[in-house]
Amino acid sequence: MSKDEFLKKLEKSLEILNEQERKDIINEYKDTISEKVKNGQTEEEAVKDFGNLDELVSSILDAYKIDPDYNKESQIDKITMEGEKLIKKGADHLTRMTKDFANKIKENDTEVNLNLAFEIIIKIFCTLFILGILTFPFKFFKNLSFSLANTFFEPFSGLVKVILLVLLIALYFGVAFLIIIAFFKPYFTKDKEEKKEPEENKEAKENKEKNIETKNLNNENKEVKIIQRNGPTVGSVFMTLLKIWVTIFILLPLFFIDVCIILGLIFSIFYWIKGINLLGLTMLTLGISLLFIWFTIVIFNLTFSKGKVSIIPFFIGSLVTAFGVLFFIDMITNIEYINEIPPKFKLETVTQEYKTDKKVYINYNLNGNITKKVNDKLKDNEFQIKLIYDKDNASIGISNDKNYKFEGYICENNSSLCDEEYNYFSFYHNYHDNYGIAKERYNDFIDNLKENKIYNYSKLDNVDVEVVANTETMKLIEVN
């Protein structure tokens, strides 16, 4: 355990002591460790000489006649105390700001301070307005990119849409964060000149602190003041609820997105190793994962007061994402998109022949297309229904009702259909849940992608219907 880790854990374990006594003890152990380091020991060896930390804390508290088990309090009490500390710090900070503002009013022109207040209010409204306006170009680029993605074939188009959506979200949050920093950074940055103190004041302050420390060291038997809390305050409950809300509705969704992006990164690396050119996709998912993880850490630290977060990962993530976009665009533009089924698979044609002496209505309710084809070699009142589909993938049947009459709402919308009976045809289908077929398609897709080719696999799930009849008979046939 390093020196800093040891001192932090020791200070946290001695929270029951008042602040000055706790500082005296920490300073004493800090000086002891420094002395041992000067004599040739490492920080870890010096810390190890103190023995078990829990036993050390117990001995210190025992000297103050405090039960070492005091710290075994409920988690709710701990959260309550942390919330009260946070509120107290906020109240102290607000008090100081109020005093500084009042002093500025006394020292300077009142109008200048009012201008400052109005300036902050105007900047808040401007920031909200800009962030709202900023959504329009992002929506435009989203619709445009989705339109381009629709030109690709499944499953590639869905993957492109997900990647583009995540990228746009990350980019929007990044730009919004930079806008907020640019607007309000001056109000959180103190002037360096104000931090300078006269040397005389510094010396007097240091002497005063030394006198206080000497006085406290001499009073070893000083009575410890323990504050007893009867229960949580309204402020602590509010802060706890706020943290719970942020955790459930912001941090958990962000964490889920982080996990999904990391899984996408793992998959892209896996298929890259298998021989597919996915450098652009790998860089893109890596950059997006860095951006979202950084943003998650920022929200977490702001919520639980865990300190500052470096801006460097954001710029690194943005740079990697930018290069990833360029490589990804180059990758997808070099792929040949073929709007046909893969050559390895074959569609079969099943022909059914029918006769009719009345009007025919064909209700097409399948995925694919239905077309009419005139063939005058066929006799009058004879027609064919051809089904073109992958027989290994589905079973297709035709249902025929020779005396069908439309009823109900259909007649209300189209009364001409209800004037007579129809020779009614409809289709029923059953897609096979075959693992072997899915595996064969997957392997074929990977092999084609290695050659920078993508076929339209969705056509394998289509059932195209062709109705064939001579010119006179075709006048009797109607399709929906």
C-alpha positions in Angstrom: 0.0 0.0 0.0 1.4 3.4 -1.0 1.7 6.4 1.4 -1.3 8.3 -0.1 -3.5 5.2 -0.1 -2.7 4.5 3.6 -3.3 8.1 4.7 -6.6 8.3 2.8 -7.9 5.1 4.4 -6.7 6.1 7.8 -8.4 9.5 7.6 -11.6 7.9 6.4 -11.6 5.4 9.3 -11.1 8.3 11.8 -14.1 10.4 10.6 -15.6 10.2 14.1 -12.8 12.5 15.4 -13.1 16.2 14.9 -11.3 17.6 11.9 -8.3 19.2 13.7 -7.5 16.0 15.8 -7.8 13.9 12.6 -5.4 16.2 10.8 -2.9 16.1 13.7 -2.9 12.3 13.5 -2.6 12.2 9.8 0.3 14.7 9.8 2.1 12.7 12.5 1.9 9.5 10.4 2.8 11.4 7.3 6.0 12.8 8.9 6.8 9.3 10.3 6.6 7.7 6.8 8.6 10.5 5.3 11.3 10.0 7.9 11.5 6.3 7.2 11.7 7.0 3.5 14.7 9.3 4.1 16.4 6.5 6.0 16.2 4.2 3.0 12.8 2.4 3.2 10.2 2.5 0.5 6.7 3.9 1.1 5.3 0.3 1.1 7.8 -0.9 3.7 7.2 2.1 5.9 3.4 1.6 5.8 3.8 -2.1 6.4 5.7 -1.4 9.7 2.4 0.0 11.2 0.8 -3.4 10.9 -2.9 -4.1 10.1 -4.8 -0.9 9.4 -7.9 -2.0 11.3 -5.9 -2.8 14.4 -4.1 0.5 14.1 -7.5 2.4 13.9 -8.8 0.4 16.8 -5.9 1.4 19.0 -6.2 5.0 18.1 -9.9 5.2 18.8 -9.4 3.1 22.0 -7.0 5.9 23.2 -9.8 8.4 22.8 -12.2 5.9 24.6 -14.3 5.4 21.4 -15.8 2.1 20.5 -13.9 0.9 17.4 -17.1 -0.7 16.0 -18.8 2.7 15.7 -18.3 2.6 12.0 -20.5 -0.4 11.5 -23.5 1.8 10.7 -26.1 1.3 8.0 -25.4 2.2 4.4 -28.4 4.6 4.6 -26.7 6.5 7.5 -23.5 6.8 5.5 -25.3 8.1 2.4 -27.2 10.6 4.7 -23.9 11.9 6.2 -22.4 12.2 2.7 -25.4 14.1 1.5 -25.3 16.5 4.5 -21.6 17.1 3.9 -22.3 17.9 0.2 -25.2 20.3 1.2 -23.0 22.0 3.8 -20.2 22.5 1.2 -22.7 23.9 -1.2 -24.2 26.2 1.4 -20.7 27.5 2.4 -19.8 28.0 -1.2 -23.1 29.9 -1.8 -22.5 32.0 1.3 -19.1 33.0 0.0 -20.4 33.8 -3.4 -23.1 36.0 -1.8 -20.6 37.8 0.3 -18.3 38.4 -2.7 -21.2 39.6 -4.8 -22.2 42.1 -2.0 -18.7 43.3 -1.7 -18.5 43.9 -5.4 -21.7 45.9 -5.3 -20.2 48.1 -2.5 -16.8 48.5 -4.3 -18.0 48.8 -7.9 -20.8 50.2 -9.9 -24.1 48.4 -9.2 -24.9 48.4 -12.9 -21.9 46.3 -13.7 -22.9 43.5 -11.4 -26.5 43.6 -12.7 -25.0 43.3 -16.2 -23.1 40.2 -15.0 -26.3 38.6 -13.7 -28.2 39.3 -16.9 -25.2 38.1 -18.9 -25.4 34.7 -17.1 -29.1 34.4 -17.6 -28.9 35.3 -21.3 -26.1 32.8 -21.8 -28.2 30.0 -20.2 -31.1 30.7 -22.7 -28.6 31.0 -25.6 -27.1 27.7 -24.7 -30.4 25.9 -24.5 -31.4 27.6 -27.8 -28.2 26.5 -29.6 -28.5 23.0 -28.3 -32.0 22.9 -29.6 -31.0 24.2 -33.0 -28.1 21.8 -33.1 -30.6 18.9 -33.1 -31.9 19.9 -36.6 -28.6 19.3 -38.6 -28.1 16.1 -36.6 -31.6 14.9 -37.6 -30.9 15.9 -41.2 -27.7 13.9 -41.2 -29.5 11.0 -39.5 -32.2 10.9 -42.2 -29.6 11.3 -45.0 -27.3 8.6 -43.6 -30.3 6.2 -43.0 -31.4 6.8 -46.6 -27.9 5.8 -47.8 -27.9 2.8 -45.5 -31.1 1.6 -47.0 -29.3 1.2 -50.3 -27.3 -1.6 -48.8 -28.6 -5.1 -48.3 -29.5 -6.9 -45.2 -28.0 -7.5 -42.7 -25.4 -4.9 -43.7 -27.9 -2.0 -43.8 -29.0 -2.6 -40.2 -25.4 -2.6 -39.0 -24.7 0.6 -40.8 -27.7 2.3 -39.3 -26.7 1.3 -35.7 -23.2 2.5 -36.2 -24.2 5.8 -37.7 -26.8 6.4 -35.0 -24.3 5.8 -32.2 -21.8 8.0 -33.9 -24.2 10.9 -34.3 -25.3 10.6 -30.6 -21.7 10.6 -29.4 -20.9 13.6 -31.7 -23.9 15.5 -30.5 -23.1 15.0 -26.8 -19.4 15.9 -27.4 -20.3 19.2 -29.3 -22.9 20.0 -26.6 -20.3 19.5 -23.9 -17.8 21.8 -25.6 -20.5 24.5 -26.1 -21.4 24.5 -22.4 -17.7 24.7 -21.4 -17.1 27.5 -23.9 -20.0 29.5 -22.5 -19.6 29.1 -18.7 -15.9 28.3 -18.2 -15.1 32.0 -17.3 -17.4 31.8 -14.3 -15.7 28.7 -12.9 -12.1 30.0 -13.4 -10.8 32.3 -10.7 -8.4 35.1 -11.7 -4.9 34.3 -10.8 -4.3 37.7 -9.4 -7.1 37.1 -6.8 -5.3 34.0 -5.6 -2.2 36.0 -4.7 -1.9 37.0 -1.1 0.6 39.5 0.4 3.6 37.8 1.9 2.9 39.3 5.3 -0.6 37.8 5.4 0.8 34.4 4.4 3.4 34.5 7.1 0.8 35.5 9.7 -1.5 32.8 8.6 1.3 30.1 8.7 2.3 31.2 12.3 -1.3 31.1 13.4 -1.7 27.6 12.0 1.5 26.4 13.7 0.3 27.9 17.1 -3.0 26.0 16.7 -1.3 22.8 15.9 1.1 23.1 18.9 -1.8 23.8 21.2 -3.8 20.8 20.0 -0.8 18.5 20.4 -0.3 19.5 24.0 -4.0 18.8 24.8 -3.8 15.0 24.4 -6.5 14.4 26.9 -8.9 16.7 25.2 -12.5 15.5 25.2 -13.7 14.2 21.9 -16.9 15.8 20.6 -19.2 13.2 19.0 -22.1 14.5 17.1 -25.1 12.3 17.4 -27.6 12.2 14.5 -31.2 11.2 15.1 -32.0 10.6 11.5 -31.7 11.8 7.9 -32.4 15.4 7.0 -34.6 16.6 4.1 -31.6 17.7 2.2 -29.8 14.4 2.5 -32.9 12.5 1.4 -33.2 14.8 -1.6 -29.6 14.3 -2.6 -30.0 10.5 -2.2 -33.1 10.5 -4.4 -31.3 12.6 -7.0 -28.4 10.3 -7.1 -30.7 7.3 -7.5 -32.6 9.0 -10.3 -29.3 9.8 -12.2 -28.1 6.3 -11.6 -31.2 4.6 -13.0 -32.1 6.9 -15.9 -28.7 8.1 -17.0 -25.8 6.0 -15.8 -27.4 2.6 -16.3 -28.5 3.3 -19.9 -25.0 4.8 -20.6 -23.4 1.7 -19.1 -25.6 -0.6 -21.3 -24.6 1.4 -24.3 -20.9 1.1 -23.3 -21.3 -2.6 -23.0 -23.0 -2.9 -26.4 -20.3 -0.8 -28.1 -17.5 -2.8 -26.5 -19.2 -6.0 -27.7 -19.4 -4.5 -31.2 -15.7 -3.7 -31.0 -14.9 -7.3 -29.9 -17.0 -8.7 -32.9 -15.3 -6.4 -35.4 -11.8 -7.5 -34.1 -12.9 -11.1 -34.3 -14.1 -10.9 -37.9 -11.1 -8.8 -38.8 -8.9 -11.6 -37.6 -11.0 -14.0 -39.7 -9.8 -12.1 -42.8 -12.5 -9.5 -43.4 -11.3 -6.0 -44.0 -12.9 -4.3 -41.0 -10.1 -1.8 -40.0 -12.5 1.1 -40.4 -15.3 -0.5 -38.4 -12.8 -1.5 -35.6 -11.4 2.0 -35.4 -14.9 3.5 -35.5 -16.2 1.3 -32.6 -13.0 1.9 -30.6 -13.4 5.7 -30.9 -17.1 5.6 -30.1 -16.5 3.4 -27.1 -13.8 5.8 -25.8 -16.2 8.7 -26.2 -19.1 7.0 -24.4 -17.0 5.6 -21.6 -15.5 9.0 -21.0 -18.9 10.6 -21.0 -20.2 8.0 -18.5 -17.2 8.7 -16.2 -17.9 12.4 -16.4 -21.6 12.0 -15.4 -20.6 9.6 -12.6 -18.0 12.0 -11.1 -20.3 14.9 -11.3 -23.0 12.9 -9.5 -20.9 11.4 -6.8 -18.3 14.2 -6.5 -15.4 11.9 -7.4 -13.1 14.7 -8.7 -11.9 15.9 -12.1 -11.9 14.0 -15.3 -9.2 14.6 -18.0 -10.4 15.9 -21.3 -7.7 14.0 -23.2 -9.7 10.8 -23.7 -12.4 12.8 -25.4 -10.0 14.3 -27.9 -8.3 10.9 -28.4 -11.8 9.2 -28.9 -12.8 12.0 -31.4 -9.6 11.6 -33.3 -9.9 7.8 -33.5 -13.6 8.1 -34.5 -12.7 10.6 -37.3 -10.1 8.2 -38.8 -12.5 5.3 -38.3 -15.2 7.2 -40.3 -12.8 7.7 -43.2 -11.6 4.1 -43.2 -15.2 2.9 -42.8 -16.4 5.0 -45.8 -13.5 3.7 -47.8 -14.4 0.1 -46.9 -18.1 0.3 -47.7 -17.5 2.1 -51.0 -15.1 -0.6 -52.1 -17.7 -3.3 -51.6 -19.7 -4.6 -54.6 -23.4 -4.7 -53.8 -25.2 -7.2 -55.9 -29.0 -7.1 -55.9 -29.4 -10.8 -56.5 -29.5 -13.9 -54.4 -26.1 -15.5 -53.8 -25.1 -17.9 -56.7 -24.8 -20.7 -54.2 -28.5 -20.7 -53.6 -31.2 -21.5 -56.2 -34.9 -20.6 -56.4 -37.4 -23.1 -57.6 -40.6 -22.6 -59.5 -43.8 -24.4 -58.6 -46.7 -24.1 -61.2 -50.4 -24.7 -60.4 -53.0 -24.7 -63.2 -56.6 -23.6 -62.8 -59.8 -23.1 -64.7 -62.5 -20.5 -64.0 -65.9 -19.5 -65.4 -66.1 -16.4 -63.2 -64.0 -13.5 -62.1 -60.8 -14.3 -60.2 -59.5 -12.4 -57.2 -56.0 -13.2 -56.0 -55.1 -12.0 -52.5 -51.3 -11.8 -52.3 -50.1 -11.6 -48.7 -46.5 -12.8 -49.0 -43.1 -11.1 -49.1 -42.1 -10.5 -52.7 -43.8 -9.4 -55.8 -46.9 -10.6 -57.8 -46.9 -10.0 -61.6 -49.2 -10.7 -64.5 -47.9 -12.3 -67.7 -49.9 -12.8 -70.9 -49.5 -16.0 -72.8 -52.0 -16.4 -75.7 -51.0 -20.1 -76.1 -53.2 -20.8 -73.1 -56.9 -21.6 -73.7 -59.7 -19.3 -72.5 -60.7 -19.5 -68.8 -57.4 -21.3 -68.1 -54.6 -19.7 -66.1 -51.5 -20.6 -64.2 -50.1 -19.4 -60.8 -46.3 -19.8 -60.5 -44.6 -19.6 -57.2 -40.9 -18.8 -57.2 -39.2 -19.3 -53.9 -36.5 -21.3 -51.9 -38.1 -24.6 -51.1 -35.5 -25.3 -48.4 -36.5 -22.2 -46.6 -40.3 -22.3 -46.7 -43.4 -24.3 -47.6 -46.0 -22.4 -49.6 -49.6 -23.5 -50.3 -52.6 -22.0 -52.2 -56.1 -21.8 -50.8 -59.0 -21.7 -53.3 -62.6 -20.7 -52.6 -64.6 -20.9 -55.8 -67.7 -19.2 -54.4 -66.3 -16.4 -52.3 -68.3 -13.2 -51.6 -66.9 -10.1 -49.9 -68.6 -8.8 -46.9 -68.2 -6.2 -44.1 -66.0 -3.2 -44.2 -64.6 -4.2 -47.6 -67.9 -3.6 -49.2 -68.2 -0.2 -47.6 -64.8 0.8 -49.1 -65.3 -0.8 -52.5 -68.9 -1.7 -53.2 -68.1 -3.1 -56.7 -66.4 -6.1 -55.1 -69.7 -7.2 -53.4 -71.8 -7.3 -56.6 -71.0 -11.0 -57.4 -69.1 -14.1 -56.3 -65.4 -14.6 -57.0 -63.1 -17.4 -57.5 -60.9 -16.4 -54.5 -57.2 -17.4 -54.1 -55.0 -16.8 -51.1 -51.6 -18.1 -49.9 -50.4 -19.7 -46.8 -46.7 -20.2 -45.9 -44.6 -21.8 -43.2 -40.9 -20.7 -43.0 -38.6 -23.5 -41.8 -36.7 -22.9 -38.6 -33.6 -24.7 -39.9 -30.2 -24.2 -38.1 -28.4 -25.8 -41.0 -29.8 -23.3 -43.5 -29.0 -20.3 -41.3 -25.4 -21.6 -40.8 -25.0 -22.1 -44.5 -26.1 -18.6 -45.3 -23.8 -17.2 -42.6 -20.8 -19.0 -43.9 -21.6 -17.9 -47.5 -22.0 -14.3 -46.4 -18.6 -14.3 -44.6 -16.9 -15.9 -47.7 -18.5 -13.3 -50.0 -17.6 -10.4 -47.6 -13.9 -11.5 -47.7 -14.1 -10.9 -51.5 -15.8 -7.5 -50.9 -19.1 -8.7 -52.2 -22.5 -8.5 -50.6 -25.6 -10.3 -52.1 -29.2 -9.6 -51.3 -29.9 -12.4 -48.9 -33.4 -11.0 -48.1 -34.5 -12.2 -51.5 -34.2 -15.8 -50.3 -37.1 -15.1 -48.0 -39.3 -13.7 -50.7 -42.0 -15.6 -52.6 -42.6 -14.2 -56.0 -45.9 -15.0 -57.7 -46.5 -14.9 -61.5 -50.1 -15.2 -62.9 -50.1 -16.4 -66.5 -53.2 -16.3 -68.8 -54.2 -15.3 -72.3 -55.5 -11.9 -73.1 -59.2 -12.6 -72.6 -58.8 -14.6 -69.4 -56.5 -12.0 -67.9 -59.4 -9.5 -68.0 -61.2 -11.7 -65.4 -58.2 -11.8 -63.0 -57.8 -9.2 -60.3 -54.9 -9.0 -57.8 -54.7 -6.9 -54.7 
